[in-house]
Amino acid sequence: MENIGENIRKIRILLDVKQAVMAKMLNLSVNFYGKIERNEVEIKPERLRQIAKIFEVDLKYIINFRLFLESLKYNPLKKD
């Protein structure tokens, strides 16, 4: 099963967005946002939609990180 919090963290890092920026945009503390990325709290569907909107990605990419990588023109995991 995919680790949603870890997927959020990976996408955030690839998009070069800081945790503090995400927390502010979601109206959360940085500490609580970190718990989301560490899967220490339940992520409600509405919060997932907010995160996808901030990242400007389809929700399916947060649920399945491999799909996100495949959507990129440059995919470091793709074998030629």
N, CA, C and O atoms as a Maestro MAE file, in Angstrom:
{
 s_m_m2io_version
 :::
 2.0.0
}

f_m_ct {
 s_m_title
 :::
 protein
 m_atom[320] {
  # First column is atom index #
  i_m_mmod_type
  r_m_x_coord
  r_m_y_coord
  r_m_z_coord
  i_m_residue_number
  s_m_chain_name
  s_m_pdb_residue_name
  s_m_pdb_atom_name
  i_m_atomic_number
  :::
  1 25 0.845 -1.190 0.000 1 A "MET " " N  " 7
  2 3 0.000 0.000 0.000 1 A "MET " " CA " 6
  3 2 0.887 1.249 0.000 1 A "MET " " C  " 6
  4 15 1.923 1.295 0.664 1 A "MET " " O  " 8
  5 25 0.464 2.236 -0.744 2 A "GLU " " N  " 7
  6 3 1.220 3.482 -0.846 2 A "GLU " " CA " 6
  7 2 1.190 4.240 0.487 2 A "GLU " " C  " 6
  8 15 0.192 4.219 1.207 2 A "GLU " " O  " 8
  9 25 2.274 4.890 0.787 3 A "ASN " " N  " 7
  10 3 2.367 5.743 1.955 3 A "ASN " " CA " 6
  11 2 2.066 7.166 1.493 3 A "ASN " " C  " 6
  12 15 2.936 7.837 0.937 3 A "ASN " " O  " 8
  13 25 0.860 7.618 1.717 4 A "ILE " " N  " 7
  14 3 0.398 8.910 1.202 4 A "ILE " " CA " 6
  15 2 1.263 10.064 1.719 4 A "ILE " " C  " 6
  16 15 1.656 10.941 0.950 4 A "ILE " " O  " 8
  17 25 1.552 10.061 3.005 5 A "GLY " " N  " 7
  18 3 2.373 11.126 3.571 5 A "GLY " " CA " 6
  19 2 3.745 11.191 2.930 5 A "GLY " " C  " 6
  20 15 4.252 12.272 2.631 5 A "GLY " " O  " 8
  21 25 4.344 10.026 2.719 6 A "GLU " " N  " 7
  22 3 5.657 9.966 2.069 6 A "GLU " " CA " 6
  23 2 5.562 10.466 0.630 6 A "GLU " " C  " 6
  24 15 6.460 11.159 0.152 6 A "GLU " " O  " 8
  25 25 4.484 10.120 -0.057 7 A "ASN " " N  " 7
  26 3 4.285 10.603 -1.429 7 A "ASN " " CA " 6
  27 2 4.182 12.125 -1.458 7 A "ASN " " C  " 6
  28 15 4.751 12.777 -2.334 7 A "ASN " " O  " 8
  29 25 3.458 12.683 -0.501 8 A "ILE " " N  " 7
  30 3 3.329 14.141 -0.416 8 A "ILE " " CA " 6
  31 2 4.709 14.764 -0.223 8 A "ILE " " C  " 6
  32 15 5.046 15.752 -0.875 8 A "ILE " " O  " 8
  33 25 5.498 14.187 0.667 9 A "ARG " " N  " 7
  34 3 6.846 14.700 0.925 9 A "ARG " " CA " 6
  35 2 7.708 14.643 -0.335 9 A "ARG " " C  " 6
  36 15 8.394 15.610 -0.665 9 A "ARG " " O  " 8
  37 25 7.672 13.513 -1.037 10 A "LYS " " N  " 7
  38 3 8.488 13.360 -2.248 10 A "LYS " " CA " 6
  39 2 8.095 14.381 -3.317 10 A "LYS " " C  " 6
  40 15 8.956 14.997 -3.945 10 A "LYS " " O  " 8
  41 25 6.795 14.553 -3.516 11 A "ILE " " N  " 7
  42 3 6.332 15.519 -4.526 11 A "ILE " " CA " 6
  43 2 6.721 16.933 -4.114 11 A "ILE " " C  " 6
  44 15 7.180 17.726 -4.937 11 A "ILE " " O  " 8
  45 25 6.534 17.243 -2.833 12 A "ARG " " N  " 7
  46 3 6.891 18.584 -2.339 12 A "ARG " " CA " 6
  47 2 8.368 18.877 -2.593 12 A "ARG " " C  " 6
  48 15 8.724 19.970 -3.035 12 A "ARG " " O  " 8
  49 25 9.216 17.904 -2.314 13 A "ILE " " N  " 7
  50 3 10.655 18.091 -2.515 13 A "ILE " " CA " 6
  51 2 10.974 18.249 -3.999 13 A "ILE " " C  " 6
  52 15 11.755 19.122 -4.377 13 A "ILE " " O  " 8
  53 25 10.375 17.413 -4.838 14 A "LEU " " N  " 7
  54 3 10.617 17.525 -6.279 14 A "LEU " " CA " 6
  55 2 10.169 18.874 -6.835 14 A "LEU " " C  " 6
  56 15 10.773 19.405 -7.767 14 A "LEU " " O  " 8
  57 25 9.105 19.420 -6.254 15 A "LEU " " N  " 7
  58 3 8.597 20.717 -6.704 15 A "LEU " " CA " 6
  59 2 9.300 21.885 -6.007 15 A "LEU " " C  " 6
  60 15 9.006 23.049 -6.279 15 A "LEU " " O  " 8
  61 25 10.227 21.562 -5.112 16 A "ASP " " N  " 7
  62 3 11.017 22.561 -4.394 16 A "ASP " " CA " 6
  63 2 10.139 23.508 -3.577 16 A "ASP " " C  " 6
  64 15 10.283 24.729 -3.638 16 A "ASP " " O  " 8
  65 25 9.235 22.914 -2.819 17 A "VAL " " N  " 7
  66 3 8.350 23.679 -1.938 17 A "VAL " " CA " 6
  67 2 8.740 23.348 -0.496 17 A "VAL " " C  " 6
  68 15 8.892 22.177 -0.149 17 A "VAL " " O  " 8
  69 25 8.898 24.343 0.319 18 A "LYS " " N  " 7
  70 3 9.277 24.150 1.720 18 A "LYS " " CA " 6
  71 2 8.065 23.740 2.559 18 A "LYS " " C  " 6
  72 15 6.927 24.094 2.247 18 A "LYS " " O  " 8
  73 25 8.332 22.988 3.629 19 A "GLN " " N  " 7
  74 3 7.260 22.590 4.541 19 A "GLN " " CA " 6
  75 2 6.535 23.809 5.097 19 A "GLN " " C  " 6
  76 15 5.309 23.801 5.215 19 A "GLN " " O  " 8
  77 25 7.269 24.842 5.434 20 A "ALA " " N  " 7
  78 3 6.654 26.046 6.004 20 A "ALA " " CA " 6
  79 2 5.673 26.685 5.033 20 A "ALA " " C  " 6
  80 15 4.634 27.200 5.445 20 A "ALA " " O  " 8
  81 25 5.995 26.652 3.756 21 A "VAL " " N  " 7
  82 3 5.097 27.209 2.734 21 A "VAL " " CA " 6
  83 2 3.827 26.374 2.657 21 A "VAL " " C  " 6
  84 15 2.722 26.915 2.615 21 A "VAL " " O  " 8
  85 25 3.988 25.055 2.640 22 A "MET " " N  " 7
  86 3 2.811 24.174 2.596 22 A "MET " " CA " 6
  87 2 1.932 24.397 3.820 22 A "MET " " C  " 6
  88 15 0.714 24.533 3.705 22 A "MET " " O  " 8
  89 25 2.557 24.432 4.987 23 A "ALA " " N  " 7
  90 3 1.798 24.622 6.222 23 A "ALA " " CA " 6
  91 2 1.002 25.922 6.172 23 A "ALA " " C  " 6
  92 15 -0.173 25.950 6.538 23 A "ALA " " O  " 8
  93 25 1.635 26.987 5.723 24 A "LYS " " N  " 7
  94 3 0.954 28.282 5.646 24 A "LYS " " CA " 6
  95 2 -0.217 28.230 4.670 24 A "LYS " " C  " 6
  96 15 -1.297 28.738 4.970 24 A "LYS " " O  " 8
  97 25 -0.009 27.617 3.504 25 A "MET " " N  " 7
  98 3 -1.075 27.547 2.500 25 A "MET " " CA " 6
  99 2 -2.249 26.692 2.967 25 A "MET " " C  " 6
  100 15 -3.387 26.902 2.547 25 A "MET " " O  " 8
  101 25 -1.963 25.726 3.842 26 A "LEU " " N  " 7
  102 3 -3.016 24.851 4.368 26 A "LEU " " CA " 6
  103 2 -3.568 25.352 5.701 26 A "LEU " " C  " 6
  104 15 -4.459 24.734 6.284 26 A "LEU " " O  " 8
  105 25 -3.025 26.489 6.184 27 A "ASN " " N  " 7
  106 3 -3.429 27.061 7.468 27 A "ASN " " CA " 6
  107 2 -3.183 26.069 8.613 27 A "ASN " " C  " 6
  108 15 -4.038 25.861 9.473 27 A "ASN " " O  " 8
  109 25 -1.991 25.465 8.597 28 A "LEU " " N  " 7
  110 3 -1.591 24.498 9.615 28 A "LEU " " CA " 6
  111 2 -0.272 24.943 10.232 28 A "LEU " " C  " 6
  112 15 0.446 25.767 9.665 28 A "LEU " " O  " 8
  113 25 0.034 24.392 11.392 29 A "SER " " N  " 7
  114 3 1.373 24.608 11.939 29 A "SER " " CA " 6
  115 2 2.354 23.740 11.152 29 A "SER " " C  " 6
  116 15 1.971 22.727 10.568 29 A "SER " " O  " 8
  117 25 3.610 24.145 11.145 30 A "VAL " " N  " 7
  118 3 4.636 23.354 10.467 30 A "VAL " " CA " 6
  119 2 4.733 21.984 11.135 30 A "VAL " " C  " 6
  120 15 4.932 20.973 10.462 30 A "VAL " " O  " 8
  121 25 4.594 21.956 12.449 31 A "ASN " " N  " 7
  122 3 4.647 20.696 13.188 31 A "ASN " " CA " 6
  123 2 3.546 19.737 12.721 31 A "ASN " " C  " 6
  124 15 3.808 18.560 12.477 31 A "ASN " " O  " 8
  125 25 2.323 20.241 12.600 32 A "PHE " " N  " 7
  126 3 1.217 19.376 12.174 32 A "PHE " " CA " 6
  127 2 1.409 18.937 10.724 32 A "PHE " " C  " 6
  128 15 1.142 17.784 10.384 32 A "PHE " " O  " 8
  129 25 1.865 19.844 9.877 33 A "TYR " " N  " 7
  130 3 2.111 19.468 8.486 33 A "TYR " " CA " 6
  131 2 3.159 18.355 8.412 33 A "TYR " " C  " 6
  132 15 3.024 17.426 7.616 33 A "TYR " " O  " 8
  133 25 4.192 18.448 9.233 34 A "GLY " " N  " 7
  134 3 5.210 17.397 9.287 34 A "GLY " " CA " 6
  135 2 4.611 16.059 9.665 34 A "GLY " " C  " 6
  136 15 5.027 15.020 9.151 34 A "GLY " " O  " 8
  137 25 3.634 16.077 10.562 35 A "LYS " " N  " 7
  138 3 2.954 14.834 10.951 35 A "LYS " " CA " 6
  139 2 2.197 14.231 9.773 35 A "LYS " " C  " 6
  140 15 2.101 13.009 9.655 35 A "LYS " " O  " 8
  141 25 1.662 15.077 8.907 36 A "ILE " " N  " 7
  142 3 0.988 14.580 7.698 36 A "ILE " " CA " 6
  143 2 1.997 13.825 6.844 36 A "ILE " " C  " 6
  144 15 1.725 12.711 6.397 36 A "ILE " " O  " 8
  145 25 3.153 14.424 6.619 37 A "GLU " " N  " 7
  146 3 4.167 13.790 5.773 37 A "GLU " " CA " 6
  147 2 4.720 12.510 6.398 37 A "GLU " " C  " 6
  148 15 5.146 11.603 5.684 37 A "GLU " " O  " 8
  149 25 4.714 12.436 7.720 38 A "ARG " " N  " 7
  150 3 5.203 11.235 8.404 38 A "ARG " " CA " 6
  151 2 4.098 10.209 8.637 38 A "ARG " " C  " 6
  152 15 4.329 9.172 9.258 38 A "ARG " " O  " 8
  153 25 2.899 10.500 8.139 39 A "ASN " " N  " 7
  154 3 1.742 9.606 8.298 39 A "ASN " " CA " 6
  155 2 1.381 9.381 9.763 39 A "ASN " " C  " 6
  156 15 0.935 8.295 10.132 39 A "ASN " " O  " 8
  157 25 1.569 10.382 10.582 40 A "GLU " " N  " 7
  158 3 1.254 10.276 12.002 40 A "GLU " " CA " 6
  159 2 -0.171 10.720 12.309 40 A "GLU " " C  " 6
  160 15 -0.663 10.513 13.418 40 A "GLU " " O  " 8
  161 25 -0.827 11.324 11.339 41 A "VAL " " N  " 7
  162 3 -2.219 11.748 11.501 41 A "VAL " " CA " 6
  163 2 -3.006 11.297 10.278 41 A "VAL " " C  " 6
  164 15 -2.448 11.104 9.198 41 A "VAL " " O  " 8
  165 25 -4.294 11.136 10.466 42 A "GLU " " N  " 7
  166 3 -5.160 10.769 9.342 42 A "GLU " " CA " 6
  167 2 -5.299 11.972 8.408 42 A "GLU " " C  " 6
  168 15 -5.517 13.101 8.849 42 A "GLU " " O  " 8
  169 25 -5.169 11.705 7.119 43 A "ILE " " N  " 7
  170 3 -5.324 12.773 6.128 43 A "ILE " " CA " 6
  171 2 -6.715 12.642 5.523 43 A "ILE " " C  " 6
  172 15 -7.011 11.670 4.829 43 A "ILE " " O  " 8
  173 25 -7.550 13.614 5.787 44 A "LYS " " N  " 7
  174 3 -8.922 13.576 5.269 44 A "LYS " " CA " 6
  175 2 -8.929 13.870 3.771 44 A "LYS " " C  " 6
  176 15 -8.050 14.568 3.266 44 A "LYS " " O  " 8
  177 25 -9.923 13.335 3.065 45 A "PRO " " N  " 7
  178 3 -9.999 13.537 1.608 45 A "PRO " " CA " 6
  179 2 -9.946 15.007 1.186 45 A "PRO " " C  " 6
  180 15 -9.306 15.339 0.189 45 A "PRO " " O  " 8
  181 25 -10.603 15.875 1.924 46 A "GLU " " N  " 7
  182 3 -10.591 17.300 1.561 46 A "GLU " " CA " 6
  183 2 -9.180 17.881 1.658 46 A "GLU " " C  " 6
  184 15 -8.781 18.695 0.825 46 A "GLU " " O  " 8
  185 25 -8.431 17.461 2.673 47 A "ARG " " N  " 7
  186 3 -7.051 17.933 2.834 47 A "ARG " " CA " 6
  187 2 -6.190 17.430 1.666 47 A "ARG " " C  " 6
  188 15 -5.344 18.165 1.156 47 A "ARG " " O  " 8
  189 25 -6.407 16.187 1.250 48 A "LEU " " N  " 7
  190 3 -5.673 15.653 0.091 48 A "LEU " " CA " 6
  191 2 -5.967 16.472 -1.161 48 A "LEU " " C  " 6
  192 15 -5.068 16.747 -1.955 48 A "LEU " " O  " 8
  193 25 -7.223 16.857 -1.334 49 A "ARG " " N  " 7
  194 3 -7.593 17.679 -2.494 49 A "ARG " " CA " 6
  195 2 -6.908 19.045 -2.430 49 A "ARG " " C  " 6
  196 15 -6.460 19.568 -3.450 49 A "ARG " " O  " 8
  197 25 -6.829 19.618 -1.231 50 A "GLN " " N  " 7
  198 3 -6.146 20.911 -1.064 50 A "GLN " " CA " 6
  199 2 -4.668 20.794 -1.446 50 A "GLN " " C  " 6
  200 15 -4.124 21.655 -2.138 50 A "GLN " " O  " 8
  201 25 -4.035 19.727 -0.988 51 A "ILE " " N  " 7
  202 3 -2.615 19.524 -1.274 51 A "ILE " " CA " 6
  203 2 -2.402 19.338 -2.771 51 A "ILE " " C  " 6
  204 15 -1.476 19.911 -3.346 51 A "ILE " " O  " 8
  205 25 -3.253 18.541 -3.398 52 A "ALA " " N  " 7
  206 3 -3.147 18.329 -4.850 52 A "ALA " " CA " 6
  207 2 -3.302 19.654 -5.592 52 A "ALA " " C  " 6
  208 15 -2.599 19.907 -6.571 52 A "ALA " " O  " 8
  209 25 -4.214 20.491 -5.131 53 A "LYS " " N  " 7
  210 3 -4.432 21.793 -5.773 53 A "LYS " " CA " 6
  211 2 -3.194 22.682 -5.629 53 A "LYS " " C  " 6
  212 15 -2.794 23.348 -6.584 53 A "LYS " " O  " 8
  213 25 -2.597 22.693 -4.451 54 A "ILE " " N  " 7
  214 3 -1.384 23.487 -4.235 54 A "ILE " " CA " 6
  215 2 -0.263 22.998 -5.150 54 A "ILE " " C  " 6
  216 15 0.450 23.802 -5.751 54 A "ILE " " O  " 8
  217 25 -0.111 21.682 -5.251 55 A "PHE " " N  " 7
  218 3 0.923 21.102 -6.114 55 A "PHE " " CA " 6
  219 2 0.574 21.214 -7.598 55 A "PHE " " C  " 6
  220 15 1.427 21.014 -8.463 55 A "PHE " " O  " 8
  221 25 -0.691 21.535 -7.880 56 A "GLU " " N  " 7
  222 3 -1.198 21.582 -9.256 56 A "GLU " " CA " 6
  223 2 -1.027 20.231 -9.947 56 A "GLU " " C  " 6
  224 15 -0.565 20.142 -11.085 56 A "GLU " " O  " 8
  225 25 -1.417 19.176 -9.215 57 A "VAL " " N  " 7
  226 3 -1.375 17.819 -9.761 57 A "VAL " " CA " 6
  227 2 -2.712 17.140 -9.502 57 A "VAL " " C  " 6
  228 15 -3.471 17.547 -8.623 57 A "VAL " " O  " 8
  229 25 -2.983 16.117 -10.267 58 A "ASP " " N  " 7
  230 3 -4.165 15.301 -10.049 58 A "ASP " " CA " 6
  231 2 -3.983 14.518 -8.749 58 A "ASP " " C  " 6
  232 15 -2.869 14.112 -8.415 58 A "ASP " " O  " 8
  233 25 -5.054 14.312 -8.033 59 A "LEU " " N  " 7
  234 3 -5.015 13.580 -6.770 59 A "LEU " " CA " 6
  235 2 -4.398 12.195 -6.929 59 A "LEU " " C  " 6
  236 15 -3.759 11.695 -6.003 59 A "LEU " " O  " 8
  237 25 -4.579 11.573 -8.084 60 A "LYS " " N  " 7
  238 3 -4.040 10.222 -8.298 60 A "LYS " " CA " 6
  239 2 -2.524 10.195 -8.162 60 A "LYS " " C  " 6
  240 15 -1.958 9.157 -7.819 60 A "LYS " " O  " 8
  241 25 -1.855 11.316 -8.424 61 A "TYR " " N  " 7
  242 3 -0.400 11.359 -8.305 61 A "TYR " " CA " 6
  243 2 0.058 11.369 -6.851 61 A "TYR " " C  " 6
  244 15 1.161 10.918 -6.545 61 A "TYR " " O  " 8
  245 25 -0.769 11.872 -5.970 62 A "ILE " " N  " 7
  246 3 -0.441 11.835 -4.545 62 A "ILE " " CA " 6
  247 2 -0.662 10.424 -4.006 62 A "ILE " " C  " 6
  248 15 0.079 9.951 -3.144 62 A "ILE " " O  " 8
  249 25 -1.674 9.774 -4.520 63 A "ILE " " N  " 7
  250 3 -1.974 8.412 -4.082 63 A "ILE " " CA " 6
  251 2 -0.960 7.420 -4.644 63 A "ILE " " C  " 6
  252 15 -0.591 6.461 -3.967 63 A "ILE " " O  " 8
  253 25 -0.509 7.643 -5.875 64 A "ASN " " N  " 7
  254 3 0.426 6.730 -6.532 64 A "ASN " " CA " 6
  255 2 1.613 7.531 -7.067 64 A "ASN " " C  " 6
  256 15 1.541 8.123 -8.144 64 A "ASN " " O  " 8
  257 25 2.700 7.541 -6.305 65 A "PHE " " N  " 7
  258 3 3.870 8.346 -6.659 65 A "PHE " " CA " 6
  259 2 4.495 7.909 -7.979 65 A "PHE " " C  " 6
  260 15 5.004 8.747 -8.723 65 A "PHE " " O  " 8
  261 25 4.466 6.634 -8.278 66 A "ARG " " N  " 7
  262 3 5.036 6.149 -9.541 66 A "ARG " " CA " 6
  263 2 4.325 6.804 -10.728 66 A "ARG " " C  " 6
  264 15 4.967 7.152 -11.719 66 A "ARG " " O  " 8
  265 25 3.013 6.971 -10.635 67 A "LEU " " N  " 7
  266 3 2.282 7.663 -11.704 67 A "LEU " " CA " 6
  267 2 2.784 9.094 -11.863 67 A "LEU " " C  " 6
  268 15 2.905 9.599 -12.979 67 A "LEU " " O  " 8
  269 25 3.074 9.737 -10.739 68 A "PHE " " N  " 7
  270 3 3.605 11.100 -10.799 68 A "PHE " " CA " 6
  271 2 4.927 11.114 -11.554 68 A "PHE " " C  " 6
  272 15 5.133 11.948 -12.437 68 A "PHE " " O  " 8
  273 25 5.820 10.195 -11.210 69 A "LEU " " N  " 7
  274 3 7.112 10.137 -11.900 69 A "LEU " " CA " 6
  275 2 6.935 9.864 -13.384 69 A "LEU " " C  " 6
  276 15 7.619 10.460 -14.216 69 A "LEU " " O  " 8
  277 25 6.021 8.968 -13.714 70 A "GLU " " N  " 7
  278 3 5.785 8.644 -15.120 70 A "GLU " " CA " 6
  279 2 5.218 9.830 -15.890 70 A "GLU " " C  " 6
  280 15 5.376 9.917 -17.108 70 A "GLU " " O  " 8
  281 25 4.561 10.740 -15.181 71 A "SER " " N  " 7
  282 3 3.982 11.914 -15.840 71 A "SER " " CA " 6
  283 2 5.038 12.967 -16.173 71 A "SER " " C  " 6
  284 15 4.799 13.856 -16.991 71 A "SER " " O  " 8
  285 25 6.186 12.866 -15.546 72 A "LEU " " N  " 7
  286 3 7.257 13.830 -15.784 72 A "LEU " " CA " 6
  287 2 7.990 13.499 -17.074 72 A "LEU " " C  " 6
  288 15 8.121 12.333 -17.446 72 A "LEU " " O  " 8
  289 25 8.458 14.520 -17.742 73 A "LYS " " N  " 7
  290 3 9.245 14.278 -18.957 73 A "LYS " " CA " 6
  291 2 10.547 13.588 -18.597 73 A "LYS " " C  " 6
  292 15 10.990 12.678 -19.298 73 A "LYS " " O  " 8
  293 25 11.166 14.025 -17.493 74 A "TYR " " N  " 7
  294 3 12.392 13.387 -17.024 74 A "TYR " " CA " 6
  295 2 12.022 12.505 -15.851 74 A "TYR " " C  " 6
  296 15 11.527 12.988 -14.833 74 A "TYR " " O  " 8
  297 25 12.257 11.235 -15.989 75 A "ASN " " N  " 7
  298 3 11.938 10.287 -14.938 75 A "ASN " " CA " 6
  299 2 13.208 9.526 -14.584 75 A "ASN " " C  " 6
  300 15 13.647 8.678 -15.360 75 A "ASN " " O  " 8
  301 25 13.806 9.808 -13.432 76 A "PRO " " N  " 7
  302 3 15.059 9.146 -13.073 76 A "PRO " " CA " 6
  303 2 14.921 7.638 -12.880 76 A "PRO " " C  " 6
  304 15 15.924 6.925 -12.899 76 A "PRO " " O  " 8
  305 25 13.716 7.147 -12.697 77 A "LEU " " N  " 7
  306 3 13.506 5.715 -12.497 77 A "LEU " " CA " 6
  307 2 13.170 4.978 -13.783 77 A "LEU " " C  " 6
  308 15 13.154 3.747 -13.810 77 A "LEU " " O  " 8
  309 25 12.903 5.722 -14.846 78 A "LYS " " N  " 7
  310 3 12.493 5.094 -16.102 78 A "LYS " " CA " 6
  311 2 13.696 4.489 -16.808 78 A "LYS " " C  " 6
  312 15 14.734 5.131 -16.969 78 A "LYS " " O  " 8
  313 25 13.534 3.246 -17.222 79 A "LYS " " N  " 7
  314 3 14.604 2.561 -17.944 79 A "LYS " " CA " 6
  315 2 14.416 2.788 -19.435 79 A "LYS " " C  " 6
  316 15 13.312 2.648 -19.961 79 A "LYS " " O  " 8
  317 25 15.503 3.140 -20.109 80 A "ASP " " N  " 7
  318 3 15.447 3.372 -21.559 80 A "ASP " " CA " 6
  319 2 15.534 2.074 -22.323 80 A "ASP " " C  " 6
  320 15 15.502 2.078 -23.553 80 A "ASP " " O  " 8
  :::
 }
 m_bond[319] {
  # First column is bond index #
  i_m_from
  i_m_to
  i_m_order
  :::
  1 1 2 1
  2 2 3 1
  3 3 4 2
  4 3 5 1
  5 5 6 1
  6 6 7 1
  7 7 8 2
  8 7 9 1
  9 9 10 1
  10 10 11 1
  11 11 12 2
  12 11 13 1
  13 13 14 1
  14 14 15 1
  15 15 16 2
  16 15 17 1
  17 17 18 1
  18 18 19 1
  19 19 20 2
  20 19 21 1
  21 21 22 1
  22 22 23 1
  23 23 24 2
  24 23 25 1
  25 25 26 1
  26 26 27 1
  27 27 28 2
  28 27 29 1
  29 29 30 1
  30 30 31 1
  31 31 32 2
  32 31 33 1
  33 33 34 1
  34 34 35 1
  35 35 36 2
  36 35 37 1
  37 37 38 1
  38 38 39 1
  39 39 40 2
  40 39 41 1
  41 41 42 1
  42 42 43 1
  43 43 44 2
  44 43 45 1
  45 45 46 1
  46 46 47 1
  47 47 48 2
  48 47 49 1
  49 49 50 1
  50 50 51 1
  51 51 52 2
  52 51 53 1
  53 53 54 1
  54 54 55 1
  55 55 56 2
  56 55 57 1
  57 57 58 1
  58 58 59 1
  59 59 60 2
  60 59 61 1
  61 61 62 1
  62 62 63 1
  63 63 64 2
  64 63 65 1
  65 65 66 1
  66 66 67 1
  67 67 68 2
  68 67 69 1
  69 69 70 1
  70 70 71 1
  71 71 72 2
  72 71 73 1
  73 73 74 1
  74 74 75 1
  75 75 76 2
  76 75 77 1
  77 77 78 1
  78 78 79 1
  79 79 80 2
  80 79 81 1
  81 81 82 1
  82 82 83 1
  83 83 84 2
  84 83 85 1
  85 85 86 1
  86 86 87 1
  87 87 88 2
  88 87 89 1
  89 89 90 1
  90 90 91 1
  91 91 92 2
  92 91 93 1
  93 93 94 1
  94 94 95 1
  95 95 96 2
  96 95 97 1
  97 97 98 1
  98 98 99 1
  99 99 100 2
  100 99 101 1
  101 101 102 1
  102 102 103 1
  103 103 104 2
  104 103 105 1
  105 105 106 1
  106 106 107 1
  107 107 108 2
  108 107 109 1
  109 109 110 1
  110 110 111 1
  111 111 112 2
  112 111 113 1
  113 113 114 1
  114 114 115 1
  115 115 116 2
  116 115 117 1
  117 117 118 1
  118 118 119 1
  119 119 120 2
  120 119 121 1
  121 121 122 1
  122 122 123 1
  123 123 124 2
  124 123 125 1
  125 125 126 1
  126 126 127 1
  127 127 128 2
  128 127 129 1
  129 129 130 1
  130 130 131 1
  131 131 132 2
  132 131 133 1
  133 133 134 1
  134 134 135 1
  135 135 136 2
  136 135 137 1
  137 137 138 1
  138 138 139 1
  139 139 140 2
  140 139 141 1
  141 141 142 1
  142 142 143 1
  143 143 144 2
  144 143 145 1
  145 145 146 1
  146 146 147 1
  147 147 148 2
  148 147 149 1
  149 149 150 1
  150 150 151 1
  151 151 152 2
  152 151 153 1
  153 153 154 1
  154 154 155 1
  155 155 156 2
  156 155 157 1
  157 157 158 1
  158 158 159 1
  159 159 160 2
  160 159 161 1
  161 161 162 1
  162 162 163 1
  163 163 164 2
  164 163 165 1
  165 165 166 1
  166 166 167 1
  167 167 168 2
  168 167 169 1
  169 169 170 1
  170 170 171 1
  171 171 172 2
  172 171 173 1
  173 173 174 1
  174 174 175 1
  175 175 176 2
  176 175 177 1
  177 177 178 1
  178 178 179 1
  179 179 180 2
  180 179 181 1
  181 181 182 1
  182 182 183 1
  183 183 184 2
  184 183 185 1
  185 185 186 1
  186 186 187 1
  187 187 188 2
  188 187 189 1
  189 189 190 1
  190 190 191 1
  191 191 192 2
  192 191 193 1
  193 193 194 1
  194 194 195 1
  195 195 196 2
  196 195 197 1
  197 197 198 1
  198 198 199 1
  199 199 200 2
  200 199 201 1
  201 201 202 1
  202 202 203 1
  203 203 204 2
  204 203 205 1
  205 205 206 1
  206 206 207 1
  207 207 208 2
  208 207 209 1
  209 209 210 1
  210 210 211 1
  211 211 212 2
  212 211 213 1
  213 213 214 1
  214 214 215 1
  215 215 216 2
  216 215 217 1
  217 217 218 1
  218 218 219 1
  219 219 220 2
  220 219 221 1
  221 221 222 1
  222 222 223 1
  223 223 224 2
  224 223 225 1
  225 225 226 1
  226 226 227 1
  227 227 228 2
  228 227 229 1
  229 229 230 1
  230 230 231 1
  231 231 232 2
  232 231 233 1
  233 233 234 1
  234 234 235 1
  235 235 236 2
  236 235 237 1
  237 237 238 1
  238 238 239 1
  239 239 240 2
  240 239 241 1
  241 241 242 1
  242 242 243 1
  243 243 244 2
  244 243 245 1
  245 245 246 1
  246 246 247 1
  247 247 248 2
  248 247 249 1
  249 249 250 1
  250 250 251 1
  251 251 252 2
  252 251 253 1
  253 253 254 1
  254 254 255 1
  255 255 256 2
  256 255 257 1
  257 257 258 1
  258 258 259 1
  259 259 260 2
  260 259 261 1
  261 261 262 1
  262 262 263 1
  263 263 264 2
  264 263 265 1
  265 265 266 1
  266 266 267 1
  267 267 268 2
  268 267 269 1
  269 269 270 1
  270 270 271 1
  271 271 272 2
  272 271 273 1
  273 273 274 1
  274 274 275 1
  275 275 276 2
  276 275 277 1
  277 277 278 1
  278 278 279 1
  279 279 280 2
  280 279 281 1
  281 281 282 1
  282 282 283 1
  283 283 284 2
  284 283 285 1
  285 285 286 1
  286 286 287 1
  287 287 288 2
  288 287 289 1
  289 289 290 1
  290 290 291 1
  291 291 292 2
  292 291 293 1
  293 293 294 1
  294 294 295 1
  295 295 296 2
  296 295 297 1
  297 297 298 1
  298 298 299 1
  299 299 300 2
  300 299 301 1
  301 301 302 1
  302 302 303 1
  303 303 304 2
  304 303 305 1
  305 305 306 1
  306 306 307 1
  307 307 308 2
  308 307 309 1
  309 309 310 1
  310 310 311 1
  311 311 312 2
  312 311 313 1
  313 313 314 1
  314 314 315 1
  315 315 316 2
  316 315 317 1
  317 317 318 1
  318 318 319 1
  319 319 320 2
  :::
 }
}
